[in-house]
């Protein structure tokens, strides 16, 4: 672990051109699914669509600067995507809820903000992933590209697979632990 202080990415911005939401009830305890989601370096071993995840810099909270790459499948064709993000991990405490925040700093999605939230719910944990963004810095077409293609096709396509895959692993772990 690093001695560098955690990033303070603040609350998720509102009023962006693009917003995607992926959410699911995960039939596992909050600590189980949160731990899997926060351990981003394990994602390629757990999720077949992830190509790699590497920390460039680590922070005390388990976050830092992370390079990520995932494939967006289109039938048999895999479209590789990659980005670099600042990552902040807010672990669950008695005083605060659990969340993981990302701010994309490199790649086509530079400027995108992401928030994973975890809330105990009847039967398990409600996990919600929200991506917000105004689009790539391309005059006249950036916002349209984000709302018509990048958000619904790529962001949702990858995030929904990530959440479903992590949920499957968390639920299997919970069953194995007798929860």
C-alpha positions in Angstrom: 0.0 0.0 0.0 1.1 3.5 -0.7 1.5 6.5 1.7 -0.1 8.8 -0.9 -3.4 10.2 0.2 -6.6 9.1 -1.6 -7.9 11.1 -4.4 -11.0 13.2 -3.5 -13.1 13.0 -6.6 -16.1 14.5 -5.0 -19.7 13.8 -5.8 -20.7 12.5 -9.2 -21.4 15.6 -11.5 -24.9 16.1 -12.7 -26.2 17.6 -16.0 -23.8 15.9 -18.4 -24.9 15.0 -21.9 -24.5 11.3 -21.5 -25.6 9.2 -18.5 -25.7 5.4 -18.4 -27.0 3.4 -15.4 -26.4 -0.3 -14.8 -27.7 -1.8 -11.6 -28.4 -5.2 -10.2 -29.4 -6.9 -6.9 -26.4 -9.1 -6.1 -27.4 -12.0 -3.8 -24.3 -11.6 -1.6 -23.3 -9.5 1.4 -22.1 -6.0 0.7 -18.5 -6.7 1.8 -18.3 -9.6 -0.7 -19.3 -7.7 -3.9 -17.6 -4.5 -2.7 -14.3 -6.3 -2.2 -14.5 -7.9 -5.7 -15.4 -4.5 -7.3 -12.6 -2.7 -5.5 -10.0 -5.3 -6.4 -9.8 -4.1 -10.0 -6.5 -5.9 -10.7 -8.3 -9.2 -10.4 -10.9 -8.3 -13.0 -9.1 -9.8 -15.9 -8.9 -13.2 -14.1 -12.6 -13.0 -13.3 -14.1 -11.4 -16.4 -13.3 -12.7 -19.8 -14.0 -9.3 -21.5 -11.2 -7.6 -19.5 -7.8 -7.6 -21.3 -5.8 -6.0 -18.5 -5.9 -3.7 -15.4 -2.7 -2.1 -14.1 -2.0 0.4 -11.4 0.3 3.2 -12.5 0.2 4.7 -9.0 -1.3 3.4 -5.8 -3.1 5.4 -3.0 -3.7 4.6 0.6 -7.4 3.8 0.1 -6.7 1.0 -2.5 -7.3 3.4 -5.4 -4.8 5.4 -7.4 -4.2 5.8 -11.1 -5.2 2.7 -13.1 -4.9 1.7 -16.7 -7.8 -0.5 -17.9 -8.6 -2.3 -21.1 -11.7 -4.3 -22.0 -13.1 -5.8 -25.2 -16.6 -4.9 -26.3 -17.9 -8.0 -28.2 -20.0 -7.6 -31.4 -20.8 -11.2 -32.1 -17.4 -12.9 -32.8 -15.7 -9.5 -33.3 -14.0 -8.0 -30.2 -13.5 -4.3 -30.2 -10.6 -3.4 -27.8 -11.1 -0.3 -25.6 -8.6 1.3 -23.1 -8.5 4.2 -20.7 -6.7 5.5 -17.7 -8.5 6.7 -14.6 -8.1 8.2 -11.2 -9.7 5.8 -8.7 -11.1 6.6 -5.2 -12.3 3.8 -2.9 -14.7 4.7 -0.1 -15.0 1.6 2.1 -18.2 1.0 4.0 -18.3 2.4 7.6 -21.0 3.0 10.2 -21.0 6.6 9.1 -20.8 6.3 5.3 -21.9 4.1 2.5 -19.5 2.3 0.2 -18.6 3.6 -3.2 -15.9 3.5 -5.9 -15.3 6.6 -8.0 -13.4 6.8 -11.3 -12.4 9.9 -13.3 -11.1 9.1 -16.8 -8.0 11.1 -17.5 -6.8 9.4 -20.7 -8.3 7.7 -23.7 -11.4 8.5 -25.9 -13.5 8.7 -22.7 -11.2 11.4 -21.0 -13.5 13.5 -18.8 -15.9 10.7 -18.0 -16.9 10.3 -14.4 -18.1 6.9 -12.9 -19.6 6.0 -9.6 -20.2 2.5 -8.2 -22.5 2.5 -5.2 -23.3 -0.4 -2.9 -26.4 -0.5 -0.6 -27.6 -3.3 1.6 -31.0 -4.5 0.3 -33.5 -7.3 1.1 -31.8 -10.4 -0.3 -28.4 -9.0 -0.8 -26.7 -5.8 -2.1 -28.0 -3.3 -4.6 -25.1 -2.3 -6.9 -25.5 0.7 -9.2 -22.9 2.0 -11.7 -23.4 5.4 -13.2 -21.3 6.9 -16.0 -21.7 10.6 -16.9 -19.9 12.5 -19.6 -20.2 15.3 -22.1 -18.5 13.3 -24.8 -15.1 13.5 -26.6 -13.6 16.9 -27.2 -14.7 17.0 -30.9 -16.6 20.1 -31.9 -20.2 19.6 -33.1 -20.2 15.8 -32.8 -18.7 15.0 -29.4 -21.9 15.1 -27.4 -23.8 13.1 -30.1 -21.1 10.5 -30.3 -21.4 10.1 -26.5 -25.2 9.9 -26.3 -25.8 7.8 -29.4 -22.9 5.4 -29.6 -20.2 5.5 -26.9 -22.6 5.5 -23.9 -25.3 3.0 -25.0 -23.1 0.7 -27.1 -19.6 0.7 -25.5 -20.0 2.0 -21.9 -23.2 0.1 -21.2 -22.0 -2.9 -23.1 -18.9 -3.2 -21.0 -20.3 -2.0 -17.6 -23.3 -4.4 -17.8 -21.0 -7.4 -18.4 -18.6 -6.3 -15.6 -21.5 -6.0 -13.1 -23.0 -9.3 -14.1 -19.7 -11.1 -14.0 -18.7 -9.7 -10.6 -22.2 -10.5 -9.3 -21.9 -14.1 -10.4 -18.6 -14.5 -8.6 -19.9 -12.8 -5.4 -23.0 -15.0 -5.4 -20.9 -18.1 -5.9 -18.6 -17.0 -3.0 -21.6 -16.3 -0.8 -23.2 -19.7 -1.5 -19.8 -21.4 -0.7 -19.6 -19.4 2.5 -23.1 -20.4 3.5 -24.6 -16.9 3.3 
